[in-house]
Every structure is written in structure tokens, then in C-alpha cells.
């Protein structure tokens, strides 16, 4: 397997690129008002022989407030978690740790992943997305 080290390096480079993107992506999209923040939910990404699995921690969010879309080379999960306790006339916070507002998670996909989602299930605050993998194939080109 002479290409195996190169494949591993591409995966590491893509992971490092995603990490740097997450660390430096502190700007808000132009469509958000100043009081709102953009946050990035925690996630796990792993592969099996047949699929890529993405699990996101999205507690307190309605599934109707989650949007999943493929973008070139990645999958984007976006939505919002809004504080629905607005009935309180006065609040005196002692601690604020639950992030509210718009969220976004961009996950760069390996070349072996298709754009076919096998399933996406949201249960108990966890979003589970399963994407089919394609078989890598070698195509020989005849020189004329």
C-alpha cells in the first residue's frame, strides 16, 4: 500500500485545517444582529467500513430548528437555540453557561464519503448523521 502514508497525511492535514478553522472562526455572519452569537456544538466524527458517522450534542433544540446541507467538500449543520423563558419579568443570573443563539458546525468530509445521507436521527439532544462511503477505485488511463 504505497499510497497509505499520503492518505494518512491528507486526513491529518484536513483535520488540522478544520481545527484551525474552528479556532479562528470567531466572526459572526452579516445576517446576525449584534446581540446574537454564533457557537459551535461539540461533535464526534468516526468511520466504519460502510459509513461516516457524525454525532452532535444539541440539547434543548427542536429538530425543526436544525438544518443539514452538503457544501463543497463538507457538511454544514446550522440552527438556533433560543431562550424560551422570556416570560420572566426580572432575572438575576448567578451563572450563565448555556449558549443561546445561532450555531454552526462545518465538518470536512473525506474523499471516500458520498453525498448520500443514510439516516439523520435526533433523539435526547443528540443528532446522529450517517453518510454512505464510496469504494475507492483506481482508473487507468490509456495514453494514445
C-alpha positions in Angstrom: 0.0 0.0 0.0 2.4 2.8 -1.2 -0.4 5.4 -1.0 -1.3 4.8 2.6 1.1 7.3 4.1 -0.1 10.0 1.7 -3.7 9.2 2.6 -3.0 9.5 6.3 -1.2 12.8 5.8 -4.2 14.2 3.8 -6.5 13.2 6.7 -4.2 14.8 9.2 -3.9 18.0 7.1 -7.7 18.2 6.7 -8.2 17.6 10.5 -5.6 20.3 11.3 -7.2 22.7 8.8 -10.6 22.1 10.4 -9.1 22.7 13.9 -7.5 26.0 12.8 -10.8 27.0 11.1 -12.7 26.3 14.3 -10.2 28.2 16.4 -10.1 31.3 14.2 -13.8 31.3 13.1 -15.0 33.9 15.7 -16.6 36.3 13.3 -20.4 36.4 13.0 -22.2 36.2 9.7 -23.5 39.5 8.5 -27.2 38.5 8.9 -26.9 38.1 12.7 -27.8 41.1 14.9 -25.2 42.3 17.4 -26.8 40.7 20.4 -26.7 37.2 18.9 -23.7 34.9 19.0 -22.5 32.1 16.7 -21.5 29.0 18.6 -20.1 25.6 17.6 -21.6 22.5 19.2 -19.4 19.6 20.3 -19.3 16.6 17.9 -17.7 13.2 17.3 -16.9 12.0 13.8 -15.8 8.5 13.1 -15.8 5.9 10.2 -16.9 2.3 9.9 -16.4 0.2 6.8 -19.7 1.3 5.3 -20.3 4.9 6.6 -19.1 8.1 8.2 -20.9 8.9 11.4 -21.3 12.4 12.8 -22.8 12.9 16.3 -23.6 16.4 17.6 -24.6 17.4 21.1 -27.6 19.8 20.6 -29.6 19.7 23.9 -32.6 22.0 24.1 -33.0 22.4 20.4 -36.1 21.5 18.4 -35.4 19.3 15.4 -37.3 21.9 13.3 -34.5 24.4 14.2 -31.8 22.3 12.7 -30.7 22.5 9.1 -28.2 20.0 7.4 -26.7 20.6 4.0 -23.8 19.5 1.9 -21.4 22.2 0.8 -18.4 21.6 -1.4 -16.1 19.1 0.5 -18.1 19.4 3.7 -21.4 19.1 5.5 -22.9 22.0 7.3 -25.2 21.7 10.4 -26.8 25.0 11.3 -29.6 26.2 13.5 -30.5 28.0 16.7 -31.2 27.6 20.4 -33.2 30.4 21.8 -34.1 31.1 25.4 -37.8 30.5 25.8 -38.0 31.6 29.4 -38.9 35.2 28.3 -42.0 35.2 30.5 -39.8 36.2 33.5 -40.1 39.9 34.1 -36.8 40.1 36.1 -33.8 37.9 36.1 -30.8 37.9 38.3 -28.3 35.4 36.9 -25.8 33.7 39.2 -24.3 31.8 36.4 -24.7 31.7 32.6 -23.2 28.7 30.8 -25.8 27.6 28.3 -25.1 29.1 25.0 -28.0 30.6 23.2 -28.4 31.9 19.6 -27.3 30.6 16.2 -24.9 27.7 15.9 -22.9 26.2 13.0 -20.7 23.2 12.6 -18.8 22.6 9.4 -17.3 19.1 9.0 -14.9 18.5 6.2 -15.6 15.1 4.6 -13.0 12.5 3.4 -12.9 11.9 -0.3 -14.4 8.4 0.2 -17.7 9.8 1.5 -20.7 10.2 -0.8 -23.4 12.9 -0.6 -26.0 10.3 0.3 -27.2 10.5 3.9 -28.3 7.1 5.0 -30.0 8.5 8.1 -30.2 11.5 10.4 -31.9 11.0 13.8 -32.3 13.5 16.5 -33.1 12.0 19.9 -32.5 13.0 23.5 -30.5 16.1 22.4 -28.1 14.1 20.2 -28.1 14.4 16.4 -26.8 11.3 14.6 -26.0 11.6 10.9 -24.8 8.6 8.9 -23.3 9.1 5.4 -22.6 6.4 2.9 -19.0 5.8 1.9 -18.0 5.1 -1.7 -15.5 2.5 -2.6 -12.2 4.0 -3.7 -11.3 2.9 -7.2 -8.3 3.2 -9.4 -9.0 4.2 -13.0 -6.2 3.5 -15.5 -5.9 6.0 -18.4 -4.6 4.8 -21.7 -2.1 7.1 -23.4 -2.6 7.5 -27.1 
